[in-house]
């Protein structure tokens, strides 16, 4: 029985790894080709943050953004 060919004996070259810095493989987050459907992003103020609410939205497959904003406007406003 002949020995198995070594990895270097393989006649088909392996594909070259893509350059992660080229940006070719990274989709544009704001691309018009694949926009997020309306209602998929939930914005919560940090003052109103409640973990059960955030978990409920995450389990529903939504993106949750927690914004660090004060509950009350700054004094003098």
N, C-alpha and C positions, 0 to 999 in steps of 0.2 A: 504494500500500500504506500503510495507516495506521500511525503509529508505535506501538511497544509501550507499554502503560500503565506509568506510573511506579509505584514501590513504594507511594507514598502513595495512588494511585488504586485500589488493590486493594480490592474491596468486602468481602472477608472479613477480619475483624480477626485479627491473629496472637494466639495464646494468650499470656496474661500469664506472665512468668517467675515461678516459685514463689519464695517468700521462704525463703532457706536457713536463716534463724534461727528460722523458725516451728516446725520439728521435724515438720511434717506429712509430708515426703517421706523422713524418716529412720526406717527400721524399728528397732524396739526389739531390741537385741542379745539380750536375755534373754526374748524373746517366746515364749509357748507355741504360737504359730501355726506357727513354723518353727524348731523346735529342731534343733541339730546332732545327727546320729546318734552313738551311742556309738562310741568308738574313732577319732573324727576329730580329737581334740586330743591332742598328745604333749607331755609335760612333761619337760624335761631340766635337770638341775642344771648350773650353769655349770662346776663342777669336773669334770663328766663330758662336757663339750661336745666333740664331734668333728664337724667339718664334713661328712665323708662321711655320717655318720648323719643329720644334719639335712637334707642335700640329698636323701637317700633318702626321708625322710618327706615333704618338700615335693613331690617328684616324684610321690608317691602321692596328692597332693591333701589332705594333712593340715595342720592348723594346728600350728605348733611354738612352744611357750613355753619360753624359757630363763630359769630362775630363778636369781638370784644367791644361792646358799647355799653355805656352807663344806662341804667334804667331811667334816671331823671336827667334833664338837661343841666349843663353846668350852671353854677350860680352866676347871675348877671345877664342871663340870656332872656 
